[in-house]
């Protein structure tokens, strides 16, 4: 299925590749991809050149947007593959999807280290819509911040305020706002249902200021650790929104969720934002979080309007 070069590249596809020096991490991620393919959860398109594109159809997204949604998970190619072959493969994959779907949306998150795939997608006309940066702390038990703030867990009664905050605190550089596939209404509806579902159990933590309206929030999850990380306890900060009335509360929420994760005994916490989000990156650095990895979001679609 894969060659030594693919195993080396696979390391950067792991969401935990910010932890350096773990050669087994890539192989473990690739084993998971293989198992998912054998179960039928992930499909494989093999081009005439022998280049294989691993992808899956996203059921929830397809139902929400009422258009087939596909995500490319990995690309396996022979060591001698050049730019032209990769470009042709991505063009052929798109044509193959289009042959059975008059409308569709395909996207991929490609680590910046996988320059061959980046060049191939770009050459095939796939568009770069977002560049992401992941930051982390792997010494969370040492976390300390001079200021504490009073927060609480969000409840079902907060959903209306949370949905409004998610819509009002627009980030023009995230995929849903930067990609012209999504209308403004679709972006707002998606973020609204995302935070609603988070409160209903899709997120492990949703914190808001203790007093006043829940017009600032931060969500987080407890993450299953790969075996190669010796079952470290890991947390991930996921979605946040802070309205103008809550200026300064993003810093407070990052601090308080860090403390909450620390109190739960977590070793490592990570989070992702856009490379353009300088204010957020500054806050993270102020809290001791450091650069971990960088990736690019590409997309291509067909839509009848």
N, C-alpha and C positions, 0 to 999 in steps of 0.2 A: 504493500500500500504506500509506504513512504520510504524516502532515502535519508541518508544522514543529514543532508542539508535541510530537509523538511523538519526533522527532529530538532535541529538547532533553531530553526525559525519558530517552531511551535512554542518555545519557551515564552516568546514575547506576546503570544495570544492568551496566555494565562492571565486572568485578572489580578493574580498575585505576583506578576513578574517584577513588581517594584522591589521585591525581596531578592537581592542579588546572591549569586554564589550557590544556587540550588539547581544543579544540572538535572535532577530527577523531576523537577516541576514541569518541564516541557513534555517529557515522556508520559507523565501521569495525565496531563491535559490531553495529549494525543490518544492515549488509551481510552479516555472518556469519550472522545470523538468517535473512535472506532466502535466502541460499545453502543453508542447512540445510533450509529449508522446500521449496525447489525440488528438493532431492535426496530429499525424503521422510523425512528424519530427524526433522523437526518437523512436527506437524500444526497445522491452523488451524480453530478453531470460530468461525463468524461468526453472531452473534445477529441477530434481526430489526431491531435498532436500528442495525446496521452495525458494532457493536463486535466486534473480532476478538481471540480469545484464542489465543495460540500456546502449544502444549504438546507434550510428548513422553512416550512410554511408556518407563519405565526397565526394561530387560530383566533386568539382574542383580538388582535389587531385587524385581521381580515374581517371579522364580524363587526367591529366598531366602525371602521372606515368604509365597509361594504365594498371593498376591493381586495383581491388577493395580495397579501403581504408576504414577502420572502426575505430572509436574512442569510447572507453568505457567512459561513462560519470559518472556513479555511480553504486554502488553495494548495494542492499538492502538484508539483511539477518536476519533471526530470531535470537533472543538474545542468544539462546543456540548453535548457529553454532560454530563448532570448526575448527581448522586448516585443518583437513582432508576433511571436507565438502567443505570448500572454495577452497581448492586445486582441488578437484574433479570437482567443478563447472566451474572453469576456464579451465580445461582440456576438459570438455564436451562442453563448449561454443566454444572453438577452433575447436573441431571435428565437431560441428554443422555448423560453418562457412565453414569449409573445405568440407562438404558434398555437397555444392552447388557452391563452388569456388575452382578450381584447383590451382589458385594463389590468394593470398590476403596478406594484411598487416593490423595488428591490433595494436593500441597503446593506452595507457592510461596515464593520469597525475594523480597521486595519492598523496594526501597530506601526509607528513611524519607521521602525527598523526594517520592515518588509518592503524595501524599495522596489523590488521587481513587481510585486502586486500593485503597489501605488502607481507605478509607471504604466502598467498594463491597463488598469482601470481608467486612468486619465486618458490614455491614447484611444481607448474604446468609447470615449465620450461620457463616461460616468462622471458625475459632478462631485467635487469636494464641497460639502455643506457645513462641516463643523470640524474643528480640531480640539481634542480633549486633552486635559492634563489631570493626572491622578497624583494626589499627594497623600502622605501617610505618616504615622508615628508607629514605631515598633517597640516603644518604651513607655507605653501609656501609663504604667503604674508609677511613673515619675511625673505625670502631668500635674501642673499647678498653675493657677492663674490668680492674680491679686484681687480680682473682683468677683463676687458671687451674685447671682440674680435669682429671683424667685420664679420658678416655672412649675407647670403641672402637665399631666397627660391630657391630651385632647379627648373630647367625648363626642358622641353622636350629636349632641346639641350644638357643637361647634361647626358642623359640616358646612352650613351656609356661609359663615364668615370665612372659613378656610378656603372654600371654593372661590369666593370673591378675591381673597388675597392672592391666590395662585394665578388668577387672571390679571389682576391689577399690576402685579410685580413682574412685568414682561421682561424676558431676556431675549433680545433680538438675535442673539448669536447661537441659541440652542437649535437643535435639528428641526424642531417643530415650527420655529419662526424663521429660520434661515433657508429652509427648503421650500420653494414655491409650490411644491405639490400640495402642501397643507394650506387651507384657507385660514383666515384669522379666527373664524368661528370654530373650525375643527381643532385648531391649536388650543383655544380656550376650553372647549368641551373636553378634550383629552386631559388637560391638566386638572380640570375640575373633577373629573371622574377618578383620576389617579389619586388625588389627595383624599377624596371620599372613600375610595377603597382602602387606602392606607389606614384610615381611622377604623374601618370595619374589619381590620385584621391582616391586610396585606403587608403592613409594616409592623415591626416589633415595637417601635417607639415612635410616638408623635408628640412632641413637646411644644407648648405655647406659653406665653407670659401668664403668670398666675392671676393677674388682675386685668380687668378690662376685656375688650373684644379679642377674639382669637385671630387677629389680623397679622400675625407673624408666627411662623411655624418652622420646624425642622424635623424630618423623619429619619429613622435609622433602622438597620436590620442587624441581627446576629447571623454571621456567615459560617457555613460549614467549611472547615479548614481542610485543605488537601492533606493526604497522608504524609507527603514529603515535607510538610511544615510541622511535623511532629504534633499534630492536632493543637496548634496554637489557637487561642481564643481570639476570634477576629470580629470586628464590627465594621459596618459601612454606613456613612452618612449619605442619604440619598437625595431628597428633594427639600428645598427650602423656599420660602417667600417671605419678604418683609415689606410691608407697605410704608408709604411716606410718613404716616402717623407714628410708626414704630422705629424711627431712625435710630441707629445704634444697636438695635436688637439682634442683628445677625451675629455680631461679635459675642453677644451674651448667650445666644442659643448654641453656638459652636462650643463655647466654654462649658455650658451646663450639660450638653450631651456627652462631651468628653468626660466630664466628671461621672456621669451616669454609667457610661461604659467602663470607666475605671472601677467604680464601686461594684460592678458586676464581675470584676476579675479579668477583664479583657487585656490581652497583651498588645494587640495591633488594631489600629483603626485607619481606614482610608476613605477617600471621597474624591469625586470627579467633577470638574467644571470645564468651561471653555477656556482656551488659551487667551482669549480676549478679556477674560473677566479679572482684570488686574486688581480691583478692589478686594474681591474674594480671596485671590491668591495672597494678597498682603495680610489679610486676616488670618489665614491658615498659617503663614510663616510666623506671625506674631504669637500663635498658639503652639509653635514648635513643630508644625507639620512641614515635611520636606518633599521636594519633587520625587515622584516615583516612576511614572511612565507617561508616554504621549501616544495618542492614536488619532486616526483620521476617520471621519464618517463620509462615505461615498454613497450616492444614490443614483438610480435611474428608474424611469417610470413611463407608463403609458396611461393617459386618462382622457376620457371623453367628457367634455363639459358642454 
